[in-house]
């Protein structure tokens, strides 16, 4: 009888140790996974922002979708104006010369390491594309171009896209959005850059 009680207590202690270890490991695993996945999404958003800035340099506006972005950056050219002489010197106006050259946008995008086909997909998702919006607004009595690109946290968090994980991180919201840009102001900052 005594041996049976000791075995039962030993099993109970082993079960409690298992529960304790798993309750400690879950928040650690969540934090590590969240940081790794969020970092990959931020890296992708930074590349999209660079591509949007290149698109704006070519067209004067932002792309409304990834197809337009890809088409212009694969076929478009940057206009580069070289200035010879000092335009700020009013005495030497005849020595000032301007020369315009064009550089392929595709080459510049390659140098930046941006794969226009892969960049549109949210990492760790089943081919979910980032949401992209672009428009013009009147901001402080001036017509400006704006864009916003982002995705919900649940699109890349996989098994951790559950509200129960908010107990490990108060700022985590599976329905929250990670994005750059703002449709209400000319701002290309990411909400992770606070």
C-alpha positions as CSV (number, residue, x, y, z in Angstrom):
1,X,0.0,0.0,0.0
2,X,2.8,2.4,1.0
3,X,4.7,1.6,-2.3
4,X,1.5,2.4,-4.3
5,X,1.0,5.8,-2.6
6,X,4.7,6.6,-3.1
7,X,4.4,5.7,-6.9
8,X,1.3,7.8,-7.1
9,X,3.0,10.8,-5.5
10,X,6.0,10.4,-7.7
11,X,3.7,10.4,-10.8
12,X,1.9,13.5,-9.5
13,X,5.2,15.3,-8.9
14,X,6.5,14.4,-12.4
15,X,3.2,15.7,-13.9
16,X,3.5,18.9,-12.0
17,X,7.1,19.4,-13.1
18,X,6.0,18.8,-16.7
19,X,3.2,21.4,-16.4
20,X,5.6,23.9,-14.8
21,X,8.3,23.5,-17.5
22,X,5.8,23.7,-20.4
23,X,4.2,26.9,-18.8
24,X,7.6,28.5,-18.7
25,X,8.6,27.4,-22.2
26,X,5.5,28.6,-24.0
27,X,6.0,32.4,-23.4
28,X,9.7,32.0,-24.3
29,X,8.9,30.2,-27.5
30,X,6.2,32.7,-28.4
31,X,8.5,35.7,-27.9
32,X,11.3,34.1,-29.9
33,X,8.9,33.2,-32.7
34,X,7.2,36.6,-32.7
35,X,10.5,38.4,-33.0
36,X,11.8,36.2,-35.8
37,X,8.6,36.4,-37.8
38,X,8.1,40.1,-37.2
39,X,11.7,40.8,-38.3
40,X,11.1,39.0,-41.6
41,X,7.9,41.0,-42.3
42,X,9.6,44.3,-41.4
43,X,12.5,43.5,-43.8
44,X,10.0,42.8,-46.6
45,X,8.1,46.0,-45.8
46,X,11.3,48.0,-45.9
47,X,12.0,46.6,-49.4
48,X,8.5,47.4,-50.6
49,X,8.9,51.0,-49.3
50,X,12.2,51.3,-51.2
51,X,10.4,50.0,-54.3
52,X,7.6,52.5,-53.8
53,X,10.1,55.4,-53.5
54,X,11.8,54.3,-56.7
55,X,8.3,54.1,-58.4
56,X,7.6,57.6,-57.2
57,X,10.9,58.9,-58.5
58,X,10.0,57.6,-62.0
59,X,6.2,58.4,-62.1
60,X,5.7,61.1,-59.5
61,X,3.1,59.0,-57.6
62,X,2.9,55.7,-55.7
63,X,1.8,52.4,-57.2
64,X,-1.7,51.2,-56.4
65,X,-0.9,47.5,-56.7
66,X,2.1,45.1,-57.1
67,X,1.6,44.5,-60.8
68,X,1.9,48.2,-61.7
69,X,4.9,48.5,-59.3
70,X,6.6,45.6,-60.9
71,X,5.9,46.7,-64.5
72,X,7.2,50.2,-64.1
73,X,10.3,49.1,-62.1
74,X,11.1,46.5,-64.7
75,X,10.7,48.8,-67.7
76,X,11.1,52.3,-66.4
77,X,14.2,54.6,-66.1
78,X,15.4,57.1,-63.6
79,X,16.1,60.6,-64.9
80,X,19.4,61.9,-63.5
81,X,20.3,65.6,-64.1
82,X,24.1,66.4,-63.8
83,X,25.0,70.0,-63.2
84,X,28.4,71.3,-64.3
85,X,29.4,74.6,-62.8
86,X,28.0,76.4,-59.8
87,X,24.3,77.4,-60.3
88,X,24.5,79.5,-57.1
89,X,27.1,81.8,-58.5
90,X,25.3,84.6,-60.3
91,X,28.5,85.8,-62.1
92,X,29.2,82.5,-63.9
93,X,25.9,81.8,-65.6
94,X,27.5,81.0,-69.0
95,X,29.7,78.2,-67.4
96,X,26.7,76.3,-66.0
97,X,25.8,73.2,-68.1
98,X,23.1,70.6,-67.4
99,X,23.3,67.1,-68.7
100,X,20.5,64.6,-68.4
101,X,21.1,60.8,-68.4
102,X,18.7,57.9,-67.9
103,X,19.4,54.8,-65.8
104,X,17.5,51.6,-65.9
105,X,15.3,51.1,-62.8
106,X,15.6,47.3,-63.1
107,X,19.4,47.6,-62.5
108,X,18.8,49.8,-59.4
109,X,16.3,47.4,-58.0
110,X,18.7,44.5,-58.5
111,X,21.4,46.5,-56.6
112,X,19.0,47.1,-53.7
113,X,18.3,43.3,-53.6
114,X,14.6,43.6,-54.2
115,X,12.9,40.6,-55.9
116,X,9.7,42.2,-57.2
117,X,7.9,38.8,-57.5
118,X,8.7,37.6,-54.0
119,X,8.4,40.9,-52.2
120,X,4.6,41.1,-52.5
121,X,4.0,38.0,-50.3
122,X,3.8,38.1,-46.5
123,X,6.5,35.8,-45.1
124,X,5.3,32.7,-43.2
125,X,1.9,32.8,-45.0
126,X,0.3,30.7,-47.7
127,X,0.9,33.3,-50.4
128,X,-1.0,36.0,-48.7
129,X,-0.2,39.4,-50.4
130,X,0.4,42.6,-48.5
131,X,-2.4,45.1,-48.7
132,X,-1.4,48.1,-50.8
133,X,-3.2,51.4,-51.1
134,X,-2.2,54.6,-52.9
135,X,-4.0,57.9,-53.6
136,X,-3.7,61.6,-53.5
137,X,-5.0,63.8,-50.7
138,X,-5.1,67.5,-49.9
139,X,-2.7,68.0,-46.9
140,X,-2.2,71.5,-45.6
141,X,-3.8,72.9,-48.8
142,X,-1.4,71.0,-51.0
143,X,-2.2,67.9,-53.2
144,X,0.2,65.1,-52.1
145,X,0.6,61.4,-53.0
146,X,0.2,58.9,-50.1
147,X,0.4,55.2,-49.8
148,X,0.0,52.5,-47.2
149,X,1.2,48.9,-47.3
150,X,0.8,46.3,-44.5
151,X,-0.8,43.1,-43.2
152,X,-2.5,41.8,-40.1
153,X,-0.3,40.0,-37.5
154,X,-2.4,36.8,-37.9
155,X,-1.2,36.5,-41.5
156,X,2.3,35.7,-40.5
157,X,2.1,34.4,-36.9
158,X,0.9,30.9,-37.8
159,X,0.0,28.9,-34.7
160,X,0.6,32.0,-32.5
161,X,-2.2,34.0,-34.2
162,X,-4.4,33.5,-31.2
163,X,-5.6,36.1,-28.7
164,X,-4.6,33.9,-25.8
165,X,-0.9,34.8,-26.5
166,X,-1.6,38.4,-25.5
167,X,-1.1,37.4,-21.9
168,X,2.6,37.0,-22.7
169,X,2.9,40.4,-24.5
170,X,0.5,43.2,-23.8
171,X,1.2,45.0,-27.1
172,X,0.5,41.9,-29.2
173,X,-2.8,41.8,-31.1
174,X,-3.4,39.1,-33.7
175,X,-5.8,41.5,-35.5
176,X,-3.3,44.4,-35.3
177,X,-1.6,45.7,-38.5
178,X,2.1,46.0,-39.2
179,X,2.5,48.7,-41.9
180,X,4.3,51.6,-43.4
181,X,2.7,54.8,-44.8
182,X,-0.5,56.6,-44.0
183,X,-3.5,57.3,-46.2
184,X,-4.2,60.5,-44.2
185,X,-0.8,62.2,-44.3
186,X,2.3,62.2,-46.5
187,X,4.3,59.8,-44.2
188,X,6.2,56.7,-45.2
189,X,7.2,55.7,-41.6
190,X,6.6,52.2,-40.4
191,X,4.5,51.7,-37.3
192,X,7.3,49.5,-35.9
193,X,9.7,52.5,-35.9
194,X,8.1,54.2,-32.9
